[in-house]
Amino acid sequence: MKTVVLRAAAVLVGASCLAATATPLDRSRPASTQTVLRAELQQGQECPGIAPWEGTPWWVRRSSLKDLWREATGKNVKVAVIDSGVQPVPQLKGNLLPGKDFLDGMPNAQFDDAGHGTAVAGVIAAKPMNGTGVVGIAPGAQILPIRQNDGKRGDSENMAAAINWAVAQGADIINISQAAFAKSPDDPPPVHLYTAISNALRKNVVIIAAAGNDGTDRNRKPWPAADERIISVGASNDGNSPADFSGYGPWMDLLAPGVNMVTTHPRGGHCMYNGTSFAAPYVTGVVALIRERWPNEKPADIARRLIATADRVGNGWSESAGWGVVNARRAVLTPPQQLPRFDLSANVNPEYVPIWPIERLSAAEKRERVGASLTVVIGLGLVTALSFAAVVAKDAAARRRRMNATAL
């Protein structure tokens, strides 16, 4: 069995938010690989999470939200957020469904000791509020919170169960702002995650995942973002360039704002974060608008729409930027007949077509591409952890049992 341990790399210390750093790997563990899926706060940024942000974040200003909201707000679109739960803060209360707690069996997932899920949900669907320009991309969308990790527990099996439950509850979109990193870039996906994603796609559900924050190390393959059938999102800055920490590799589909992201905090105010954890929900919010505006489009249609209307970074596709930065205005407002012609088979990267090519493989080929079960343990650290880091380890002796939760 492969064991994937995810732990915190950013914490709040007093009122100061310190930048995320990867702590040294415990070499007493089996041979492993370490990386960081961080959602860091700017070093020295005062952020108790109580006060509202008085201005309008750059990523809100550039998104033409008032124009988009005349056409769609995400109304009647159900978005599952598989994360650490979501606190019912004022800007999310009217959007928040009860959800499900996969860890402790609590009646709902409307609580968030980690803060990560609340921040993610805010990028998607925070409602406008007096005194702040912080809003979500799709303030009319419903958030279905799913508590799948708490920093010490959570594995790929309950992530798969969370995906299946979200599908059964009628989710239209699933956001996954976490990742397990494979030891080798050639490692196949865990079979239960692969199966759960297949089930979601059969039910017309769009899955969007953060590509990880491991910079230019393309050998660290993030699941589920590395699954060719879903939308993998890296982080861009306000100059439409890839963030220096953003994931890099042949699985990259698109970039979206992920630097200086001001969003909701469990204490009711706002904080500023960096990470692909917040680029993914930006795309999720855009997809919520698309699902309302163009309800007949299937997941592959939506992916092609996002790619065809993206702002290119360089020429064509690249491992650092995918097909470019999501352009919310064009992605939502362009009628289907006016979309630029785009053929995924023309992907300039011959080794990896980012979205849904595996559906064209034979059954035998699919079986070869799907790996054995992974155990994922997620740690969120002290006080309020805002990021994840992954350690992947093999444990042949544990092939027939599930590993206990381990905090690094």
N, C-alpha and C positions, 0 to 999 in steps of 0.2 A: 504494500500500500504506500502511496505517496502522501506525505503529510505536509500541508501548507499552513504555515503559521503567519497570521497577520497581526501586527502590533502597532502601537502608537508611535508617531514620530513628531507630533506637535502637541503641546499641552499649554494650558493657561497656568501661569505662576503668579499668584496675586492678581493684580490688574494688568500685568504686562503680558502681551502675546509674543512668544518667542518663535523664531523661525524653526522649521522642521529640520532635523538632521537624523541620519540613520545611525543607530547605536551599533557598536561592534557585535558581530555575530558570535554566538556561543559556540566555540569550536568543539565542545564536548558532545554536541549533537551530531547526528549522521551528516555525511557530505551534503551540503546544501547551497542554495543561492539566495541572496538577499537583495531586496529592492525597496523602494519607497513609493507608496501611493499617498502623496501628502496633500494636505489642504491647509497650507501654512498661512499664518498671519504675518504681516510685515513686522520685522524685528523692531521692538520698542513701541509698537502701536498700542495705545491704551484702549482696551476693549473689555470692559466689564460686562458688556452685552445687555445693558439696561436702557441706555439712552438711544433714541432714534438717530439715524444718520440724517443730517439736515439737508444735504445736497442731493443731486441726482447722479448716480454712478455712470461712468463713461459707457458701460455696456448697455445701459438703459437708453442713454441719449442716442446712441448710434443705431438703435433697433427699430426706429420708426413705429413705435408701439401705438401711438394714437391713430395712425393710418391703418395699422393692422387690426386694431380693435373695432374699427368701423365695419370690418368684414367678419371677424371672428375673435372670440375671447377664450376659446377652449370649452365653451358651454357643452355640457353633457358628454364630455370626454373624460374617461376615467384613467388616471395615471397611477400605477403602482410604483411606490418608492421602496425598494428592498434595501434596508439600511439599518439604522439604530433606533427606529421609531421616529415619530414626529410630534413635537410639543404643540398643543393648540394655542399658539401665540395669536395676538389679535389679527394679524394679517392673513392667517391661515384658518381661523376658526370656522368660517362659513364654508370652506372648501373641504374640510377634513372629514373623511369617513372613519368608522371605528377601526378598521384594519384588523390585523392578527399578530399576536405575539408568539413566535415559534420557539422562544427560549424558556419562558416561565409560565406559559399558559394563562397570562393575565387576560382580562376580558377584552382588551383592545390594545392597540399599539400607539395610543395617543399620549406617549411620554417618551422622553429622550434624554437619558442621563449623559450621553456622549456629545450631543449637539450637532453631530454630522448630518443626520437625516433631516433635522429641522432646517439647516442651512441649504441643503440640496432642494428640499421642497419649496423653500422661499424663492429660489431662482426660477422654479417652474411656475408657481401659482400664487405668490404673495399678492394680496389685493392692495390697491392704492390706499394710502392713509395720510391724513393731514399731518403736516410737519416733516414729511420725508419724501424724497423722490425714489426711494427703494420700492420696486414692484417686481412681480414675476412676469415672465413672458406671456403666460396664459392664465390670467387671474380668474377666468371662469371655469377652469378645469377642476375636477374633483381629484383629491389626493387620497389614494388608498395606501396607508402606511403599513409596512410589514417589518416587524422587528425580527431581524434574522441574526444580528450580532450585538454583543454588548461589550466587546473588548476582551472577553475571556472565552467566550463560547461562540459557536457558529462554524458550520462546515459546509462543504460543497453539497452534501446531501440535503441539508436543510435549506440551502440556497435553491436547489432544484425543487424541493417541496414548496418553497415560497413562490417560485415561478409558476408551478402548477396551480397553486391556490389562487394566485392573481388571475390566471387565465379562467379558472372556474368562477371567479367573482365578476367576470366580464370586463377585465381591464382591457383598454385599447392600446396602452403603451406601458412598457416596463422600463424603469430607470434603475441601473445598477452602477453605483459610484464606488465600486470596490473591485479588487482583483486579487487573484492568486497567480503567482508567477511560476511557470514551469522551470525545471532545472535545465532542460535542454530545449532549444527552439524547435527541435524535431518531435518533442513529446506531443502525443495526441490529446484531445480534450477528455476530461473525465466523463465517463459514459452517462451518468445520471444527469449531468448538466446538458450534455448533447441531446439527450432524449427530451428533457424538459423544454429546451429551446425549440426542438422539432415540433413538440406539441403546441407551443405558443404560435409558431409560424403557421401551422395548419389552421389555427383559429384566427388568423389575420391580425395577430398582435405584433406591434413593432417593439423591438428590444434595442435599447441604447445603453452602451457601457463606456465607462471611462477607460482610456488607453494606458493609464499609469503614468508615473512621474519619474521614470528612470532615465530621462535625458536621451542620449544618443546610443545607448546600449541596446541594439536590436536583438541581442541574444536572449533577452529576458522577456519571455512571451506571456502576456497577461490573459488569463481566462476570467470572465467569458469574452472579453473584448477581442481576443484573437480568433474567435469563432467567425468564420467567413460569412455566416448568414445574418449577422447582426450589424448594427452601425457602431463602429469604434470611433471615439472622439478624443482628439488631443486638444491641448490648450493653446490659444493665441493671445497675444498682447494687443494693446490699443493701436499698434502699427501694422496689424494683420500679419505679423511674423510668428512662427512657432515660439512658445515660451521655452526658455532654456531647459526647464525640467520636464517638458512634455514628452510622453512616450514616443518611441521611434521604431519603426519596423514595417514589414510588408503587410501587416494587418491594418495599417492606418487608413481610415476612410475620409475623415473630415476634421477640421479644426473649428473651435468656437471659443468665445471669450472665456478665459480661465485665470486671468491675472487681475489682482485688485478687485475681486468680486465682493461687493457689499450685499449682504443678504441677512435673512432672519436668524436670530439667536434664541435659544430656549428661554432666556430671561425676558424676552419681549422686545428687546432693542435690536441693534444690528452690529455686525462685525465685518471686517474685511478679510477675505481669504484668497489664497492662490491654490490652484490645482486642477487637474483634469476631472476631479470629483465635481467641479462646478461648471466645467465646460460641457459635460454630458447632459446635465439638466437644462442648460440653455437650449441645446438641440431638442431635448424632450419637450420643452415648452413650445418651440417652433412647430414640432410635429403635432402637438395638441391643437394648435391653430389650423394646421393643414387638415387634420382629421375632421374638424368641424367644417372648414370651408370646402373641402373636396372629399366628401364622405365615401365616395365609391373607390377611392384609390387604395390599393393593397400595399403591404409593406414594401415590396420591391418597387412599386410605382413611387412611393414616398422617398425611398432611398435615391432613386434616379432623379427625382425632382430636386432633392437637396444637393446632389452632386452637380446637376446641370446648371443650377442657378448660383453655385458657390463662387466667391471671389477667388480667382486662381492666385496661387503663390508660386511664382515661377512658371515654367512651361509644363502643363499636364500634371501627372501624378508624381508624388515623391514620398519617400518613407517618413519624412519629417512633417509634411503638411497634408498628406493624402491628396484629395482633389481640391483642397483650398478651404477657405473660411466660410462657414455658413452665412448666407445673406438672407436674413429673416424676411425682409420686405419682398424680395424677388421670389423666395421659396413659397411664401404664402399667397401672394397676389397674382402670380403668373398663371393664366388659364392653361389647361393642359395642352391645347392646340398651339399655344405660343411658346411652349418650353423648347429650349435648344435641343436639337437632336443629339442624343447621347447613347452610345452603345457600350455597355460594360465589357463586352468581349474585346473592345479596343484598348483595354487597360495596358498602359505602357510597362507595367511590371509583369513579366511573363510567369513569375513563380507563384503569384498569389493574386487572385481576383477578389477584392475585399468583400463583396456582398453576394451571398446566396449561390455561389457556383457549385457548392457541394450537392445541391439538389439535382444536378445533372449527372452525378456519378452513379455507377451501378451499385447494387446492394452490397456486393463483395467489397468494392472499393470503399464504400461508406464504413463498413465494419473495420477495415484496415485503418481508417482515419480516426476511429474512436478508441480511446484508451480506457484504462481501468479506473476504479473509483479513487477519488482524492478526499482526504479529510482536511478541512479548512478550519483553522482556529483563529479567531479575530480578537486582537487585543487593542483597547482604546486608551490605556494609560491613565494618568492622574488627572483629577479634577474635571477637565473638559478636554477630551482628545479630539483632534480635528483631522486626523489622517490615519492612513494605514500603511504598514510596511509588510512585506511578505517574505517568508523563509520557506523554501521548499526542501523537504527531506524525504529520502526513501527509508522505509522500515519494513524489510521483508518479513520479519518475525510477526508483524502486526497485520499481516494480510487478511486475517479473518476476524479482526476486531476493530472497533473504532477507537482512535486514540483519545485520551482525556485532554481537556483544554489545558493549554500551556501558555503562560504569559512570559514574554522575553524581557 
